[in-house]
Each structure stands twice: as structure tokens, then as C-alpha cells.
């Protein structure tokens, strides 16, 4: 009788030890679960809202740039206190938000190439928010704040931007029966803009 009881105890202990060994082995063999973050989302696409286009543009004088040179005009001498900006193989002469390049012995009012940087925005610039970004605009040129610096970098005209004035020197072009301003390769539609004093804005559009 005692022998049977002793044998039963031995078998119970052995079974418990075997179960613990199997659990330990399972823990060793189990592969770590892959945790997928639930908050990983694709970046949102900026939705460009195009305002209703005026079929015929006003062709009004843009007094905000009154007294400034026409876009594409040539001068024989640069304004006093200009700044020379070198960028790659290009050289620009900058004064109060206007850029000049030298051609055949004269200076031509032009747009700087994308990537040119300035430390201070021109007096009278406009902030133009588009999606998560804020662009800065003055006299036909657009800027973005450069990362990790106090500089501003020249960028292409962003689609959907609405500005309050254009430099003189634009052309009027007709597309699908509507008139558009055309300046330096960029089309602008004349649109209602209640945010501006004269309620007229100029929106960058693409076709």
C-alpha cells in the first residue's frame, strides 16, 4: 500500500516537472509578435481649391508695385545698395524684392532661379498658406522658409496660390474662352478675393 502511494507521488511530481519543461520550451520557441503601429498614415494630399474664374480680366494697374520696373524691363545701371547673389553658374543683383540679371551689357528685370536664398523677405511681402505650408510672395516671386536656417528659398509658383497683385509686364492669354494673365511662364486666373481690399485676386492655375 505504501509503495503504491509513493509511486503515485513520484508520477505526479514527474508529470508536473514535464509540464513546466514543455511550457519553458514553448516560451523559448515562440517568435516575438510583430507590433504594427496603428497611427502610421500616408501623408495627406494637398487639395487645391480653384475659385470661379472671371471670363474677362480687368487689366487694372497694380498700384502696389507702382514705381517699380516692369517685368522684363532693361536698365543700364543698377539701383544703389543692391546685393549680388551667386547661385551655381547664375548671378543676380537684388534690390528691394526685384532681381536683375546681366545680359549684353544691360540689366534685365527677371525672376531668380529656384533655389536662390535670401536672408530677409522684401518689405510688403504676402503670406500665402496652402495646405500645411506657408509661402511668401512679392513681385512675382515665391519663397519658402528654408529648414534649419533663417533664410528663405525661391520656389516655383505653387498651384492654387492667390495673390493680391502682379508686376507690370504680364501678357493676356485666352484659354477655353477665358482670359488669363501670363507672367514668367505662369498662368493666373482673375478671381474674387474678399480677403483683399479691392476684392480681386490672382490665382495660379495649371492646364
C-alpha positions in Angstrom: 0.0 0.0 0.0 2.7 2.4 1.0 4.6 1.5 -2.1 1.7 2.4 -4.3 1.2 5.8 -2.6 4.9 6.6 -3.0 4.8 5.6 -6.7 1.7 7.9 -7.2 3.5 10.8 -5.6 6.6 10.3 -7.8 4.5 10.1 -11.0 2.6 13.3 -10.1 5.9 15.2 -9.4 7.4 13.9 -12.7 4.3 15.0 -14.6 4.4 18.5 -13.2 8.1 18.8 -14.0 7.5 17.6 -17.5 4.7 20.2 -18.0 6.9 23.0 -16.7 9.6 21.9 -19.1 7.2 22.0 -22.0 6.0 25.4 -21.1 9.5 26.7 -20.9 10.4 25.2 -24.2 7.3 26.8 -25.8 8.3 30.1 -24.4 11.8 29.7 -26.0 10.4 28.6 -29.3 7.7 31.3 -29.6 8.6 34.0 -32.1 8.2 37.6 -31.0 5.0 39.1 -32.3 5.3 41.9 -34.8 3.7 45.1 -33.5 2.2 47.3 -36.2 1.7 50.9 -35.2 -1.9 52.0 -35.7 -1.0 55.6 -36.3 1.1 55.2 -39.4 -0.8 57.1 -42.1 0.1 58.2 -45.6 0.7 62.0 -45.8 -2.4 63.9 -46.8 -2.5 65.2 -50.3 -3.0 69.0 -50.6 -6.3 69.7 -52.2 -6.2 72.8 -54.4 -9.4 74.7 -54.4 -9.9 76.6 -57.6 -12.1 79.7 -57.4 -14.5 80.7 -60.1 -12.7 82.4 -63.0 -13.6 85.8 -64.4 -14.1 85.4 -68.1 -12.7 88.8 -68.9 -9.9 90.3 -66.7 -10.0 93.9 -65.5 -6.5 94.8 -66.7 -6.2 97.3 -63.9 -3.0 99.0 -62.8 -1.5 97.1 -59.9 -0.7 100.1 -57.7 1.0 98.0 -55.0 4.1 97.9 -57.3 3.7 101.5 -58.5 7.0 103.0 -59.4 8.8 99.6 -59.7 10.2 98.4 -63.0 8.2 96.3 -65.4 8.9 92.6 -65.5 11.4 92.1 -68.3 12.5 95.7 -68.5 16.1 96.6 -69.1 18.2 99.2 -67.3 21.8 100.4 -67.9 22.6 100.9 -64.2 21.7 99.1 -61.0 20.0 100.8 -58.1 22.2 101.8 -55.2 22.8 99.4 -52.4 22.0 96.3 -54.5 23.1 92.9 -53.3 25.0 90.4 -55.6 23.7 86.8 -55.3 25.6 84.0 -56.9 23.9 80.6 -57.4 25.7 77.9 -59.5 26.5 79.5 -62.8 24.0 82.3 -62.4 24.5 85.7 -60.9 21.7 88.0 -59.8 21.6 91.6 -58.5 18.9 92.0 -55.8 17.3 95.2 -54.6 14.0 95.7 -52.7 12.5 92.4 -53.9 13.5 92.9 -57.5 16.1 90.7 -59.2 18.2 91.7 -62.2 20.5 89.6 -64.4 23.2 91.0 -66.7 22.7 90.4 -70.5 24.7 92.0 -73.3 25.9 94.9 -71.2 22.5 95.8 -69.7 20.5 94.6 -66.6 17.2 92.8 -67.1 14.4 92.5 -64.5 13.9 88.8 -64.1 12.9 86.0 -61.8 15.6 84.2 -59.9 16.1 80.5 -60.5 14.6 78.1 -58.0 16.9 77.6 -55.0 18.3 81.1 -54.6 18.2 82.2 -51.0 17.8 85.5 -49.2 18.1 86.2 -45.5 15.3 88.8 -45.3 12.0 88.9 -47.2 11.1 92.1 -49.1 9.1 94.7 -47.3 5.4 94.3 -48.1 5.5 90.5 -48.8 2.3 88.5 -48.5 1.9 85.2 -46.6 0.1 82.6 -48.8 -1.0 79.5 -46.9 -1.5 76.3 -49.0 -2.2 73.1 -47.1 0.3 72.7 -44.3 2.8 75.1 -45.9 3.1 78.9 -45.9 4.6 80.5 -48.9 5.7 84.1 -49.1 5.1 86.2 -52.2 6.3 89.5 -53.6 6.6 90.9 -57.1 6.0 87.6 -58.9 8.5 85.6 -56.8 7.5 82.9 -54.2 9.6 81.8 -51.2 9.5 79.1 -48.6 11.3 79.2 -45.2 14.4 77.1 -45.5 14.7 74.3 -43.0 17.1 74.7 -40.1 18.2 78.2 -41.2 16.9 81.8 -41.0 16.9 82.0 -44.8 14.1 82.0 -47.4 14.4 80.0 -50.6 13.0 80.8 -54.0 10.5 78.2 -55.3 8.2 77.7 -58.2 4.7 79.3 -58.2 2.5 76.8 -56.2 -0.7 75.8 -57.9 -3.7 77.4 -56.1 -1.9 80.3 -54.6 -4.0 83.5 -54.6 -2.1 86.8 -54.6 -3.2 90.4 -54.5 -1.1 91.9 -57.3 1.1 91.1 -60.3 4.1 93.1 -61.6 3.6 95.0 -64.8 4.9 93.2 -67.9 2.4 90.3 -68.0 0.5 89.2 -71.1 -3.2 88.4 -71.5 -3.8 84.9 -73.0 -7.2 83.2 -73.8 -7.7 79.6 -72.8 -11.1 77.9 -73.5 -12.7 81.3 -73.9 -11.4 82.7 -70.6 -8.7 85.4 -70.2 -5.7 84.7 -68.0 -2.7 86.7 -67.0 0.6 85.1 -68.1 3.7 86.1 -66.3 7.1 84.3 -66.5 5.5 81.0 -67.7 2.8 81.0 -65.0 -1.0 81.4 -65.7 -3.0 83.5 -63.3 -6.8 83.5 -63.2 -8.6 86.6 -62.0 -10.8 85.6 -59.1 -13.0 87.0 -56.4 -10.9 87.6 -53.3 -12.8 89.1 -50.3 -9.6 88.9 -48.2 -8.0 91.8 -50.3 -9.0 95.4 -50.2 -10.2 95.6 -53.8 -11.8 92.1 -53.6 -9.8 90.9 -56.6 -7.1 88.2 -56.5 -4.9 86.3 -59.0 -4.8 82.5 -58.6 -2.0 80.3 -60.0 -3.6 77.7 -62.3 -2.3 74.9 -64.5 -3.9 73.3 -67.6 
